[in-house]
Amino acid sequence: MNSRAVESKTYGNFGQFPKVENRWHKSPSGRIHLLGEERIGGKTEGLLFLDRSTVQVPGYQLPERTLVVCNDFFGIGRRPVDNPLPVEGLGAEKLAELFDVMEKMKFSPVVAVRSSALIEDQLGWPGAGKFHTDFFGKALTSPEAKSAFIQKLLGVINSSYTGEGLAHWKSCGFSEIPPMEVIIQEVVGNSWQYAPRYFFPAVAGIVNTAYRKSVRISVVVGLGVSAVSSEGLGLLYKLPILEGGKRVYHNMNHSTGKLNLDDVSCIDLSSDNMIRLRGPEADKLSVKELLKGQDWFFPPIDPGEMALALERQCGQALDIEWASRDGRELTMVQARPINKRAIIARPEIATEKIILETDQVDGVGEREFSHAILFDHPFGSPNRNLIKNLLAKYPNSFVVYGTNIARSITQEQIFERILPFTDVLVIKDLESYHMHGTGLQHIFLELVETGKIILFTRKGMFDGFNNHGKIVETVMDPIGLPDGDFKVFQFNSPVKVAVDDEHDMGMVYTA
């Protein structure tokens, strides 16, 4: 295993937390218990930082009960990254000990089971969305309930061995996969009187302090998964808690949105699973009436001010998931350190040198290129190997991708098939769906940490390139879509791409 990577990345982001050495012990506040004797993952580091900071930064709380099952507890051991063997079962004696501890801690029936890998929620290695989180909503009072819980626990542990999980371990330089640490955490929320079958927080979301002139806050009704998943809407709303100079954004671009009243993630207590209620089903929850009855002022300060205070304690910018049980209190669920964004000054460029200018961008950075790979795939999936091979042949290239952005396909098409091979992507969004937001916060967090950037445009890019170079190669699309061929465009002279999404600036121009 790449032990050097573990040592350099696992400790120090939140203040030198030591390796766990007692079989079962708890944090000073008594809200976080640790079971096991080995090193801790990124999510646990973040929780211990939040726990320690409740003294220095009053005004928020942690979930009532959190149990960290350290990565040595089940005796799983390391797995080779090129030939992993997913875990099919866990020892009965260890499970009995786990259930005994949960009973002594007096866990409520509704819990989240979260991954906490060594390469997750670390500075420069966010790992956001790479591994699994699940929810469980039944008391562990029967063999059937315990069996169902074990399956969820195994699902989180085995997320290390999925295609996405394995790729992330490899990208971080690991030849062996250490066992997954798991966090069992009570879910912040209520069983609302008008909807007793469903459990969810009044509002939840993300607050991010990486930007230099604003604090960005996502707000969703129900579970915070709506703010981060590839399919969840994760839309924002300018509630009173966000007023006073705060800028409020969609997750995918920078425009104020509406609250997700017609797409609410919650836990169905009759089935113990997380579900998404949409349309008429969501309307039955009377969420609008719930929101009308709240004053929405968290004492003593709002999520943005709280996050800035925690940033000062950490000494690093933070991405924090928060939730409110009833709209009158603030609970911090998890935190990860992130890099403070740089500022790219807008270049003073003559108009005739500008190939593209847009304020719809994500990421920050500046690059120079000699080529671009251009193709349209309005409804299909771009060929990953073809893109990989073209970018290997023309390594000094960025990609221009014409498509219809949709919630169900964006993540796979863009972040698995294109961005692994290029640092810059221009999306010619054929129907401007990206203006509606798509809940891809985890992905864009990774964009910032890896230095990759995206520009969105509605303009026809091919026409804009014509006066600046020529097509030097055309590769037939193996799927055979009309006008789907991949074209390699060579510029007459180098072009630069400059992006700063805090200042809504994106340009492609001749150097």
N, C-alpha and C positions, 0 to 999 in steps of 0.2 A: 504494500500500500504506500501511497505517497505521504509518508508521515510528516515530511517537511511542510507540505501544504496544510495538513491538519494543525500543526503547531502554530503556523504563521497566521492562519485564518480563524481558528476556533476561539482563541482567547484574546482579550484586550479591547474588543470593540465597545464593551460596556463596563470595563473596569476590572480586569483580572479576576474573574470568578474561578476558584480552584476546582480541581477534580473532586467529584463526590466520593467520600470515603466511608460514610456510615450507611448501614443497610437501609434505614428509613429515617429521614430527618426532615425538618421543615424550616422554611425561611423565617426571618425575625417577625414578620407580621402574622405568621401562622396560616396564611392563605395558600402557600405553595409548599407541597410536600414532595420529596424526592425519594424514589425507591430504586436502589441499586448502588453501584460503587464505581462507575466509570465516568468518562468525560461527557459533557453535556453539549447539545446541539444549539443552533442559533436561536431558535424560538425560545428555548429555556433561558439562554443568556438575556434575551430581551425581556422576558417576564421577571427575572431576578433584578434586572435594572429598574423596571417599573416598580417592583416591590420595594426596593431600597429607596426609590425617589419619592414614595408617598410621604416620607417624613420631610424632605426638603421642599417638595412641591405639593402642598395640600390642595385639595379641590377635586380629586378624582379618586376612584377606587379600582381594585382588581376584582375579577369574579370571585365569588365566595370561596370556592374550592378548586384547586388545581393539583393534579397528581402527575409528576414527571416520572415515567418509567424509563430509567436510564438504559443506554444501549447494550449493557452487558446482562441485563436482568434475566432475559429468557435463554441466555446461553446459545444464541443463534450462531455467533461467530462470523468471520469475514467470508465473502463470496467472491470468486474471480469475476471481474467485470465483463470478460468475454464469454464466460460460460456460467452464468448465475443459476442457482437452483432456488426458486421461490419457496418460501416456507409453507408447508402444508398443515402443520399443527404445532401447538405449543404444549409444553409439559404440564400435566395436570397439577403437579405440586406447585409450580410457579403460578398457575392461574388461580389456584385456591388462595395463595398468599395475596395475589392482586385483589381478588374479590374481598378478602378479609380486610385489607387496608381500606378499600373503598367503603366498606360497611362502617368501619371505625371512624372514617372521616365524615360519614353521614351525607354522602352525595345525594343530590336530588336526582330524579329519573332522567332529566334532560341534559345530556352532555355532548360535547364535541370531542372527537378523537382526532388529534392533529399530529402530523409528522413533525419531527424536529431533527433533521439530518445535520451532520457536521458542516455540510456545504450549503445550508439553508439559512437565510436571513443573516448573512455575513456581509461586511463591508466589501463591495466589489463583486460579491457572489450572492445576489439576492435569492436565487433559486425559487423565486415566487411562482407558485403554480406547478412546479415540477413534480412535486410529490402530493400525496393524497390527504384530504381531510374528510371525515364523515361525521354524521350525527346519529344519536341514539336517544330514544324517547320513552323507555320503559324501565320500571324499577327492576332491579336484579334479584327478584324474589322467587324465580322459578328456573328449573333447568332449561326450559325453552328460551327464556329471556337471556340467560347467561350464554347459551349457545349462539343466539343471534348477535350478542355483543362481541363474542369472540370472532365471529366472521368479519365484523366491521374492523376490529383490531388487526386481524390478519390482512385485510385489504390495505390498511395504512402501512403496515410493515412491508408488504410486498410491492408497494408503489416504488420502492427502490429498484425493482427489477422490470418495470415496464420499459417500453422503448424510450419514452421521454426521460424517465429516471436514469436509465443506463447511459443515454447520450450525455446527460448532465454530469454524471460521475466522470465519464471519459474526458469531457471538455475541461474539467477541473484537474485533470492529471492523475486520476486514481486508476490503479490497476486492480485493486481489490475494493470491495464495497464493505464498509463497516456496518454492523447491525443498526437498524433504525431505532432511534429514541422516539418514544411516543408520549404525547401530552394528553391527559384526560382532564377536560375542563368543563365546569358547569357553564351552560349557555345562559347568557344574559337575556332575559325576556320575561314574558307573562303568558299565562293562559287567560286570554281576554274573556270577559263575561259574555260578550255578544258572540264569541267564537270559541267556545270551550274546547273544541277538538284541536285547535291550532295553537302552537307556542311560538312566539317570536318577539324580538325587541320592538319598541315603538319606532325607533329609527336606529340606524347603524351606518357605518361608513369608514372612510379612510381620510386621514389628514397627513399631508406631506409638506415638509419644511425645506425641501431641496432648493426651491426657487429663491431668488435674491430680493424680489420686490413684492412677493405675495405668498400667502399660505393657501394651498389648494385643499379644499375639503369636499369629499363626496358624501352625499346623504342619500340613503335609501330607506324605504319602509321595509321592515322585516329583517331577515338575516343579512349580514354584510356580504354574503356570497354574491348578491346581486350587483355589488359594486366592482367585483373582480373577475367574475367568470367570463368565459368567451361568449356565452349565449345570454347572460343576464343583461338587462338594460343598463342598470347602474346610473340612472339619470340623476341630475342635481337640481336642487330647488333653493331659491334664496329665502330660506326661513329666517326669522329674526335673529337666531343665534349666529348667522353668517353675515350680518350687516355690520356697518362700521368700517368700510374700506376694504373688506375682504373681497377678493375676486372669486367667483364661483364658476366652475367649469363642468362640461361634460367630461366623461372619462377619456374619450378618444380625441376630442378636439377642445376648443376653448370657448364654447358658447353656453350661456346659461340655459338650462333645460327644465323640464317638469319632473315632478316626483313620480316614482314608478307605482302609481296607484293601481294599474291594471296588470302588474306582473310582480307578485310578492312571493319571496321565498320564505318558507316557514317549516316547522316540524309538525307532522301529522301524528298526534299522540295515539291514534288508533292503529297505526302501522309502524311506528317508531322511525319513520324515514323522513328525510327532507323532501319536500315537494315544492313545486312552483304553481301558484294559483294565478290564472290568467283570465282576463276578460270578465265575463259574468261571475266566475268563481271568486275572483278577487273583489268584485263589487259587493258580494255578499258579506265580506268582512267588515263593511262599513268603516273602512280605514279613514275616509274623509271626515266622518263624524269624530273618530278618535283624534285626528289631527286638530280639528276645530276646538276641541276641549282642552288643549294643552297650551301653556304659556311659552314653552320652548326656550326658557332661559336656564341654563345649567349653572348652579352656584359652585364656586364663586366666579369662574371665568369660562369662556367658550372653548371649543376644541382647538381652535387656532392658537389662542393665547396659551392654552395648556401645552400644546405641542412645542411651542417656542420655548417655554420654560423648561420642558424636558430636554430640548436640544441643548440648552445652556448647561444642564446637568451632565449630559452625555459627552459634550464637546464635539458632537457630530450631528449632521442633519438626520432627520428621522422620518420613516414612513410608519404610521401607527394605525392599527385597526381599532376602532372604538364602537361602543354600543350604548344605548340608553334603554333601560328596562321600561320606563314610563314617560320619558321626555323631561324628567325633572332631576336626573342624576347622570353622571358621566362615568362610564367604566372603560378602562383601557384593556383591550383583549390581547394584543401582541404588538411588538415593536421591532423594527429592524433598522440598523444604521445604514445610511446611504450617502453618496457623495454629493457635496454642494455643487450645484451647476455653475459652470463658467458663464461668462457673458461674451458673446461674439458681436463686436461692433458692426453695424451695417456698412458694407463696403460702399465707397463713393464710386459708382460705376456709370459710365456713359450709357445712355438708353440703348444705343445700337449694339452694345455688348451683352445685354441681358437676354438670355434665352428663355428663362422662366422666372417669374416672381410670384410668390404666394404667401399668405399669412396663415395657411393651414398646414402646420408642421408639427412634428414631434421629435424631441431630442435636441441636442446642441453639439455643434462641431463644425469643422471646415475641412474639406478634402479637395484634392486635385485629380483629374482623370483625363485619359486620352481616348477612351471608348465608352459606349453605352450599349447595353443589350435591351432591345425593344421588342415587346410582343403584347398581343391582346388575348385575353381569355375571359370573355364576359361571364360565362357560366360554368366553364370547365375548371379542371385542376391543372395548373402548369406542371410540366414534366420536370421533376426534381433533378434527375440525372442529367438531362439535357442542359438545365441551367448550371448545374455544378460543372459540367464539362466545358461549357462556353466560358464560364468565369475562370476556369483553370487555364484555358487557352489565351484569354484576354484578361489577365488579372487586374489590370488598371482600369476597371470598368464599374459603372453603376448601372442599376436596372431601372427601366421604365416599364411599368406593368399596367395595362388597361383592363379594368374589371369593374364589376358591380360589387361594391362592398356590402356584405350581408353578415348578420350575426353568426350564422351557423357555419360559415366557411372561412371567415377572415383569418382566424388563428392558424388553421392548417395551411392555407394557401400562402400566406405571407411569412409566417414565422417558422414554419418547418421546411418549406420548399425553396424559399428565396434568401431570407436574411442570414442563414448560416454561411452563405458564400459571398456576401457583399456587405459593405458598410453603409451604403446609401441606396435607398429605394424611392423612386418617384412613382406615385400611384395616380394614374389618370382615371379618376372615379367617374364612371360613365353616367351614373345616375345620382351622384352626390349623397349616397346613403350615409357616408361617414359624418355628415352634419347631424345625424340623429343620435350619435353616441352608441357604443357597443359594449361597454363594460370590460375593457381589456386593460385594466390598470396594472395587473401583474406583468403583462407583456411590455407595457411602456416603461415600467420601472426597470425592467431588464435592458431595454433600449438605452436608458441613461447610463446604467452601470457598465455596459459594454461599449458605449460610444457610437452606437449605430443611430442613423437618423432617417426619417421618412418625411417626404413632402407630398401633399395632396393637391391635385389640380383638376379642374374641369376642362382645361384647354387641350386641344389636339397637339400632342407633343411632336409628332412626326413633322408637321408643317413648320414648327418652330426651329427644328434642327436643320432644315434644308440648306440654309445659307452658311452653315458652319462646318460642313464636312460631307461625308458620303457613306453609303452602305458598302461594306467590304465583304460581307458574308451573309448568306441567308440559309437557314436550316429549317427543313420541313418539319412541321409539327407532327409527331407520330400519331396523334389522335385524329388528325385530319380536319380540324375545325376551320371554317371559312376565315380567311385573313388571319390565321393563327400562327403563321410562320414566325420564327425567331430571327430578328435582324440584328447584325452587329454594325454599329455606326461608329466610324472613326472621325474624330474632330480634326479640323485643319490645324488647330493649335490647342494646347491644354485648356480645359474648362475647370472652373472651381464650383463647388457646391458649399454654400454657407447657410447654416440653420441655427436659430436661437428661438425655441418655442416660448420662452418667457417674454420675449419681445415680439412674438408673432412675425418673425422674419425668416423667409426662406428664399434663396436665390440660386439659380444656375447661370453662370456668366463666363465669358471668355476671359482668360487670365491676361 
